Structure formats: structure tokens, C-alpha cells
Amino acid sequence: MYKITIDPGICSFPIIVKAESDDMQHVKLHISTGCSSIQQAAKELTEVDAYKEIFVKPDQSTTYQVLSKYVPHPSCPVYTGILKAIEVAAGLALPKDATIRVEKMD
């Protein structure tokens, strides 16, 4: 099982994704957060086929389709974070941190 922590920034609702796969294809997801939008999506997004999630255009993945029903803005990093969790749990990516850093430049 892998634990992925997503810090979405200004909204201050961290998201914890626990992802596991027994067969390196079907991934069980356990998503917890204080964000009511993500809580609603988490009820539907409990298990996915990693190959159908990772090897399609973003709008064709179950992850994007479910999240798009509930998440109020497309820049929320939960989309990428959950897909990264799915990749790692299925052995399709190495477990390495990914980062988005925001800096104001003068």
C-alpha cells in the first residue's frame, strides 16, 4: 500500500490517498480529506483499473470523470495526485515525489 499526501495549497484541505493493488492492475483507493467536494468523489472512486486510467486521454479516465462532477476548479492538484497514486500502486511508476512550487517574482 502507498500513501500519497496532496497539499492543494490555499484551500488548506490536505488529501490523503491510500492506494493498493494485489494484481498490479486493479487499484483500491481510500481517500480522506476535510474537503466536502473530494469526500463526495471518494464515495465513487474506490477501485479502478490502472491501465484504463493511465493509458487514456485525461478526460476519458474514470478518475477525471468522477472528480469533475464534484471538484469546483480544474487547477486542484487532486486530479494528478490520485492518478500518481494509481500509477505507483500498480507498479507503472516509481514512488517518487512530484511537486508544484509557486513563487512570486518581482
OpenMM code with the backbone's topology and positions (N, CA, C; nanometers):
from openmm import Vec3, app, unit

residues = "MET TYR LYS ILE THR ILE ASP PRO GLY ILE CYS SER PHE PRO ILE ILE VAL LYS ALA GLU SER ASP ASP MET GLN HIS VAL LYS LEU HIS ILE SER THR GLY CYS SER SER ILE GLN GLN ALA ALA LYS GLU LEU THR GLU VAL ASP ALA TYR LYS GLU ILE PHE VAL LYS PRO ASP GLN SER THR THR TYR GLN VAL LEU SER LYS TYR VAL PRO HIS PRO SER CYS PRO VAL TYR THR GLY ILE LEU LYS ALA ILE GLU VAL ALA ALA GLY LEU ALA LEU PRO LYS ASP ALA THR ILE ARG VAL GLU LYS MET ASP".split()
positions = [
    Vec3(0.0848, -0.1181, 0.0000),
    Vec3(0.0000, 0.0000, 0.0000),
    Vec3(0.0886, 0.1233, 0.0000),
    Vec3(0.0461, 0.2237, -0.0729),
    Vec3(0.1169, 0.3510, -0.0786),
    Vec3(0.0271, 0.4595, -0.0224),
    Vec3(0.0869, 0.5548, 0.0455),
    Vec3(0.0159, 0.6708, 0.0987),
    Vec3(0.0675, 0.7941, 0.0259),
    Vec3(-0.0246, 0.8667, -0.0337),
    Vec3(0.0089, 0.9885, -0.1060),
    Vec3(-0.0615, 1.1031, -0.0354),
    Vec3(0.0138, 1.2063, -0.0003),
    Vec3(-0.0428, 1.3251, 0.0613),
    Vec3(-0.0422, 1.4375, -0.0413),
    Vec3(-0.1584, 1.4943, -0.0657),
    Vec3(-0.1723, 1.6027, -0.1623),
    Vec3(-0.2027, 1.7302, -0.0848),
    Vec3(-0.1156, 1.8292, -0.0985),
    Vec3(-0.1367, 1.9599, -0.0368),
    Vec3(-0.1865, 2.0530, -0.1461),
    Vec3(-0.3158, 2.0840, -0.1472),
    Vec3(-0.3722, 2.1615, -0.2565),
    Vec3(-0.3429, 2.3109, -0.2507),
    Vec3(-0.2821, 2.3565, -0.1445),
    Vec3(-0.2464, 2.4980, -0.1380),
    Vec3(-0.3409, 2.5778, -0.0513),
    Vec3(-0.3925, 2.6853, -0.1061),
    Vec3(-0.4645, 2.7861, -0.0290),
    Vec3(-0.5918, 2.7351, 0.0372),
    Vec3(-0.6549, 2.6336, -0.0164),
    Vec3(-0.7801, 2.5861, 0.0450),
    Vec3(-0.7566, 2.5143, 0.1780),
    Vec3(-0.6346, 2.4715, 0.2026),
    Vec3(-0.5962, 2.4112, 0.3310),
    Vec3(-0.6689, 2.2814, 0.3649),
    Vec3(-0.7083, 2.2058, 0.2634),
    Vec3(-0.7681, 2.0750, 0.2858),
    Vec3(-0.6763, 1.9673, 0.2292),
    Vec3(-0.5780, 1.9215, 0.3067),
    Vec3(-0.4927, 1.8149, 0.2532),
    Vec3(-0.5754, 1.6905, 0.2217),
    Vec3(-0.5286, 1.6163, 0.1240),
    Vec3(-0.5955, 1.4934, 0.0815),
    Vec3(-0.4982, 1.3784, 0.1008),
    Vec3(-0.5431, 1.2738, 0.1676),
    Vec3(-0.4628, 1.1536, 0.1870),
    Vec3(-0.5220, 1.0443, 0.0992),
    Vec3(-0.4393, 0.9883, 0.0126),
    Vec3(-0.4822, 0.8790, -0.0741),
    Vec3(-0.4004, 0.7566, -0.0376),
    Vec3(-0.4685, 0.6500, -0.0019),
    Vec3(-0.4019, 0.5214, 0.0191),
    Vec3(-0.4418, 0.4336, -0.0980),
    Vec3(-0.3417, 0.3806, -0.1668),
    Vec3(-0.3659, 0.3024, -0.2876),
    Vec3(-0.2948, 0.1693, -0.2773),
    Vec3(-0.3660, 0.0634, -0.3134),
    Vec3(-0.3057, -0.0697, -0.3103),
    Vec3(-0.3588, -0.1541, -0.4248),
    Vec3(-0.2740, -0.2455, -0.4687),
    Vec3(-0.3112, -0.3366, -0.5768),
    Vec3(-0.2534, -0.4738, -0.5486),
    Vec3(-0.3373, -0.5742, -0.5561),
    Vec3(-0.2919, -0.7122, -0.5369),
    Vec3(-0.2421, -0.7751, -0.6661),
    Vec3(-0.2863, -0.7205, -0.7796),
    Vec3(-0.2516, -0.7818, -0.9083),
    Vec3(-0.1777, -0.6877, -1.0037),
    Vec3(-0.1368, -0.5715, -0.9550),
    Vec3(-0.0653, -0.4707, -1.0338),
    Vec3(-0.1495, -0.4189, -1.1513),
    Vec3(-0.2806, -0.4217, -1.1362),
    Vec3(-0.3698, -0.3642, -1.2362),
    Vec3(-0.4899, -0.2978, -1.1707),
    Vec3(-0.5593, -0.3701, -1.0852),
    Vec3(-0.6773, -0.3161, -1.0185),
    Vec3(-0.6330, -0.2514, -0.8880),
    Vec3(-0.6640, -0.1224, -0.8729),
    Vec3(-0.6152, -0.0447, -0.7600),
    Vec3(-0.7325, -0.0031, -0.6722),
    Vec3(-0.7224, -0.0350, -0.5442),
    Vec3(-0.8206, 0.0088, -0.4453),
    Vec3(-0.7732, 0.1415, -0.3888),
    Vec3(-0.8657, 0.2357, -0.3808),
    Vec3(-0.8345, 0.3688, -0.3312),
    Vec3(-0.9115, 0.3981, -0.2036),
    Vec3(-0.8426, 0.4568, -0.1073),
    Vec3(-0.9028, 0.5041, 0.0173),
    Vec3(-0.8627, 0.6507, 0.0267),
    Vec3(-0.9604, 0.7399, 0.0084),
    Vec3(-0.9327, 0.8831, 0.0018),
    Vec3(-0.9958, 0.9501, 0.1223),
    Vec3(-0.9155, 1.0284, 0.1958),
    Vec3(-0.9688, 1.1012, 0.3105),
    Vec3(-0.9248, 1.2474, 0.3049),
    Vec3(-1.0156, 1.3356, 0.3454),
    Vec3(-0.9892, 1.4790, 0.3416),
    Vec3(-1.1003, 1.5526, 0.4153),
    Vec3(-1.0757, 1.6772, 0.4485),
    Vec3(-1.1783, 1.7633, 0.5048),
    Vec3(-1.2594, 1.8340, 0.3983),
    Vec3(-1.2200, 1.8216, 0.2723),
    Vec3(-1.2882, 1.8879, 0.1603),
    Vec3(-1.4159, 1.8106, 0.1252),
    Vec3(-1.5301, 1.8771, 0.1352),
    Vec3(-1.6574, 1.8087, 0.1085),
    Vec3(-1.6703, 1.7647, -0.0372),
    Vec3(-1.6103, 1.8397, -0.1291),
    Vec3(-1.6155, 1.8023, -0.2710),
    Vec3(-1.5414, 1.6715, -0.2952),
    Vec3(-1.4224, 1.6600, -0.2396),
    Vec3(-1.3423, 1.5378, -0.2561),
    Vec3(-1.4056, 1.4217, -0.1802),
    Vec3(-1.4685, 1.4499, -0.0664),
    Vec3(-1.5376, 1.3439, 0.0084),
    Vec3(-1.6472, 1.2804, -0.0771),
    Vec3(-1.7212, 1.3628, -0.1518),
    Vec3(-1.8254, 1.3112, -0.2401),
    Vec3(-1.7646, 1.2240, -0.3502),
    Vec3(-1.6572, 1.2703, -0.4107),
    Vec3(-1.5911, 1.1940, -0.5166),
    Vec3(-1.5358, 1.0629, -0.4619),
    Vec3(-1.4836, 1.0655, -0.3407),
    Vec3(-1.4226, 0.9466, -0.2804),
    Vec3(-1.5226, 0.8322, -0.2641),
    Vec3(-1.6490, 0.8651, -0.2484),
    Vec3(-1.7529, 0.7621, -0.2363),
    Vec3(-1.7648, 0.6804, -0.3654),
    Vec3(-1.7387, 0.7437, -0.4786),
    Vec3(-1.7470, 0.6753, -0.6084),
    Vec3(-1.6135, 0.6186, -0.6544),
    Vec3(-1.5058, 0.6816, -0.6123),
    Vec3(-1.3729, 0.6460, -0.6630),
    Vec3(-1.3040, 0.5526, -0.5630),
    Vec3(-1.3457, 0.4272, -0.5618),
    Vec3(-1.2936, 0.3319, -0.4642),
    Vec3(-1.2041, 0.2248, -0.5257),
    Vec3(-1.2248, 0.1951, -0.6532),
    Vec3(-1.1414, 0.0963, -0.7222),
    Vec3(-1.1402, 0.1262, -0.8716),
    Vec3(-1.0223, 0.1174, -0.9315),
    Vec3(-1.0081, 0.1460, -1.0745),
    Vec3(-0.9135, 0.0448, -1.1386),
    Vec3(-0.9228, 0.0352, -1.2692),
    Vec3(-0.8289, -0.0422, -1.3489),
    Vec3(-0.7170, 0.0532, -1.3900),
    Vec3(-0.5982, 0.0326, -1.3397),
    Vec3(-0.4868, 0.1251, -1.3630),
    Vec3(-0.4576, 0.1449, -1.5112),
    Vec3(-0.4662, 0.0404, -1.5884),
    Vec3(-0.4368, 0.0521, -1.7313),
    Vec3(-0.5389, 0.1406, -1.8020),
    Vec3(-0.6640, 0.1338, -1.7596),
    Vec3(-0.7681, 0.2179, -1.8191),
    Vec3(-0.7594, 0.3615, -1.7690),
    Vec3(-0.6905, 0.3833, -1.6590),
    Vec3(-0.6735, 0.5190, -1.6063),
    Vec3(-0.5517, 0.5890, -1.6638),
    Vec3(-0.4435, 0.5168, -1.6757),
    Vec3(-0.3143, 0.5769, -1.7089),
    Vec3(-0.2898, 0.5866, -1.8595),
    Vec3(-0.3434, 0.4960, -1.9361),
    Vec3(-0.3132, 0.4925, -2.0786),
    Vec3(-0.4284, 0.5434, -2.1659),
    Vec3(-0.4985, 0.6467, -2.1189),
    Vec3(-0.6042, 0.7116, -2.1962),
    Vec3(-0.5864, 0.8631, -2.1858),
    Vec3(-0.6575, 0.9362, -2.2692),
    Vec3(-0.6597, 1.0814, -2.2579),
    Vec3(-0.7221, 1.1171, -2.1227),
    Vec3(-0.6791, 1.2258, -2.0606),
    Vec3(-0.7269, 1.2588, -1.9258),
    Vec3(-0.8790, 1.2585, -1.9109),
    Vec3(-0.9510, 1.3168, -2.0054),
    Vec3(-1.0958, 1.3256, -1.9899),
    Vec3(-1.1665, 1.1913, -2.0061),
    Vec3(-1.0931, 1.0883, -2.0471),
    Vec3(-1.1512, 0.9554, -2.0620),
    Vec3(-1.1309, 0.8673, -1.9393),
    Vec3(-1.0514, 0.9132, -1.8441),
    Vec3(-1.0266, 0.8306, -1.7254),
    Vec3(-1.1418, 0.8432, -1.6263),
    Vec3(-1.1692, 0.7363, -1.5569),
    Vec3(-1.2720, 0.7372, -1.4531),
    Vec3(-1.2381, 0.8396, -1.3460),
    Vec3(-1.1110, 0.8499, -1.3128),
    Vec3(-1.0671, 0.9452, -1.2107),
    Vec3(-1.1097, 1.0870, -1.2467),
    Vec3(-1.0787, 1.1307, -1.3671),
    Vec3(-1.1159, 1.2657, -1.4102),
    Vec3(-1.2672, 1.2817, -1.4201),
    Vec3(-1.3351, 1.1815, -1.4700),
    Vec3(-1.4797, 1.1920, -1.4850),
    Vec3(-1.5489, 1.2061, -1.3499),
    Vec3(-1.5067, 1.1260, -1.2528),
    Vec3(-1.5678, 1.1337, -1.1196),
    Vec3(-1.5318, 1.2654, -1.0515),
    Vec3(-1.4044, 1.3003, -1.0498),
    Vec3(-1.3634, 1.4241, -0.9839),
    Vec3(-1.4294, 1.5460, -1.0476),
    Vec3(-1.4447, 1.5449, -1.1787),
    Vec3(-1.5032, 1.6595, -1.2482),
    Vec3(-1.6472, 1.6870, -1.2063),
    Vec3(-1.7164, 1.5864, -1.1572),
    Vec3(-1.8531, 1.6066, -1.1099),
    Vec3(-1.8574, 1.6852, -0.9794),
    Vec3(-1.7492, 1.6800, -0.9015),
    Vec3(-1.7525, 1.7358, -0.7664),
    Vec3(-1.6523, 1.8475, -0.7397),
    Vec3(-1.5368, 1.8437, -0.8008),
    Vec3(-1.4310, 1.9411, -0.7722),
    Vec3(-1.4640, 2.0716, -0.8447),
    Vec3(-1.4702, 2.1840, -0.7713),
    Vec3(-1.5172, 2.3080, -0.8315),
    Vec3(-1.4190, 2.3793, -0.9249),
    Vec3(-1.2927, 2.3400, -0.9258),
    Vec3(-1.1991, 2.4071, -1.0160),
    Vec3(-1.0930, 2.3116, -1.0682),
    Vec3(-1.0553, 2.3260, -1.1957),
    Vec3(-0.9654, 2.2305, -1.2608),
    Vec3(-0.8195, 2.2378, -1.2167),
    Vec3(-0.7798, 2.3435, -1.1465),
    Vec3(-0.6395, 2.3527, -1.1051),
    Vec3(-0.6114, 2.2765, -0.9755),
    Vec3(-0.7121, 2.2170, -0.9168),
    Vec3(-0.6907, 2.1382, -0.7947),
    Vec3(-0.5946, 2.0230, -0.8264),
    Vec3(-0.4865, 2.0093, -0.7506),
    Vec3(-0.3876, 1.9049, -0.7801),
    Vec3(-0.4326, 1.7634, -0.7446),
    Vec3(-0.5549, 1.7485, -0.6951),
    Vec3(-0.6034, 1.6155, -0.6591),
    Vec3(-0.6133, 1.5248, -0.7817),
    Vec3(-0.6437, 1.5813, -0.8974),
    Vec3(-0.6511, 1.5007, -1.0198),
    Vec3(-0.5190, 1.4265, -1.0429),
    Vec3(-0.4119, 1.5025, -1.0473),
    Vec3(-0.2799, 1.4456, -1.0728),
    Vec3(-0.2352, 1.3571, -0.9580),
    Vec3(-0.2627, 1.3990, -0.8350),
    Vec3(-0.2201, 1.3220, -0.7191),
    Vec3(-0.2811, 1.1830, -0.7132),
    Vec3(-0.4102, 1.1732, -0.7414),
    Vec3(-0.4756, 1.0418, -0.7401),
    Vec3(-0.4244, 0.9551, -0.8540),
    Vec3(-0.4071, 1.0137, -0.9720),
    Vec3(-0.3519, 0.9353, -1.0830),
    Vec3(-0.2105, 0.8883, -1.0529),
    Vec3(-0.1311, 0.9699, -0.9867),
    Vec3(0.0040, 0.9290, -0.9475),
    Vec3(-0.0044, 0.8119, -0.8484),
    Vec3(-0.0974, 0.8169, -0.7553),
    Vec3(-0.1166, 0.7072, -0.6591),
    Vec3(-0.1511, 0.5776, -0.7315),
    Vec3(-0.2386, 0.5867, -0.8310),
    Vec3(-0.2786, 0.4692, -0.9089),
    Vec3(-0.1587, 0.4112, -0.9826),
    Vec3(-0.0804, 0.4966, -1.0480),
    Vec3(0.0397, 0.4524, -1.1205),
    Vec3(0.1361, 0.3768, -1.0293),
    Vec3(0.1639, 0.4360, -0.9152),
    Vec3(0.2616, 0.3772, -0.8231),
    Vec3(0.2101, 0.2445, -0.7664),
    Vec3(0.0847, 0.2410, -0.7246),
    Vec3(0.0290, 0.1186, -0.6663),
    Vec3(0.0290, 0.0030, -0.7653),
    Vec3(0.0113, 0.0338, -0.8944),
    Vec3(0.0095, -0.0703, -0.9973),
    Vec3(0.1481, -0.1027, -1.0515),
    Vec3(0.2507, -0.0357, -1.0000),
    Vec3(0.3864, -0.0613, -1.0479),
    Vec3(0.4163, 0.0006, -1.1834),
    Vec3(0.3372, 0.1000, -1.2233),
    Vec3(0.3566, 0.1652, -1.3528),
    Vec3(0.4440, 0.2904, -1.3418),
    Vec3(0.4798, 0.3269, -1.2194),
    Vec3(0.5702, 0.4396, -1.1953),
    Vec3(0.6444, 0.4136, -1.0649),
    Vec3(0.7629, 0.4662, -1.0562),
    Vec3(0.8399, 0.4541, -0.9331),
    Vec3(0.7850, 0.5506, -0.8287),
    Vec3(0.7920, 0.5144, -0.7011),
    Vec3(0.7406, 0.6007, -0.5953),
    Vec3(0.8337, 0.7185, -0.5676),
    Vec3(0.8149, 0.8259, -0.6410),
    Vec3(0.8970, 0.9468, -0.6285),
    Vec3(0.8051, 1.0668, -0.6144),
    Vec3(0.8418, 1.1609, -0.5268),
    Vec3(0.7618, 1.2815, -0.5081),
    Vec3(0.7522, 1.3631, -0.6360),
    Vec3(0.6367, 1.4255, -0.6543),
    Vec3(0.6156, 1.5242, -0.7605),
    Vec3(0.5776, 1.6540, -0.6896),
    Vec3(0.6185, 1.7664, -0.7441),
    Vec3(0.5983, 1.8939, -0.6749),
    Vec3(0.5501, 2.0020, -0.7694),
    Vec3(0.4612, 2.0865, -0.7191),
    Vec3(0.4253, 2.2104, -0.7859),
    Vec3(0.4655, 2.3209, -0.6891),
    Vec3(0.5547, 2.4060, -0.7291),
    Vec3(0.6024, 2.5130, -0.6417),
    Vec3(0.5586, 2.6465, -0.7003),
    Vec3(0.5003, 2.7319, -0.6155),
    Vec3(0.4541, 2.8633, -0.6591),
    Vec3(0.5398, 2.9694, -0.5904),
    Vec3(0.6007, 3.0568, -0.6713),
    Vec3(0.6827, 3.1657, -0.6179),
    Vec3(0.6451, 3.2957, -0.6877),
    Vec3(0.6315, 3.4009, -0.6108),
    Vec3(0.6078, 3.5331, -0.6700),
    Vec3(0.7421, 3.5933, -0.7078),
    Vec3(0.7522, 3.6381, -0.8304),
    Vec3(0.8755, 3.7001, -0.8792),
    Vec3(0.8542, 3.8511, -0.8931),
    Vec3(0.9536, 3.9276, -0.8554),
    Vec3(0.9435, 4.0735, -0.8703),
    Vec3(0.9857, 4.1173, -1.0078),
] * unit.nanometer
topology = app.Topology()
chain = topology.addChain("A")
for resn in residues:
    res = topology.addResidue(resn, chain)
    for name in ("N", "CA", "C"):
        topology.addAtom(name, app.Element.getBySymbol(name[0]), res)
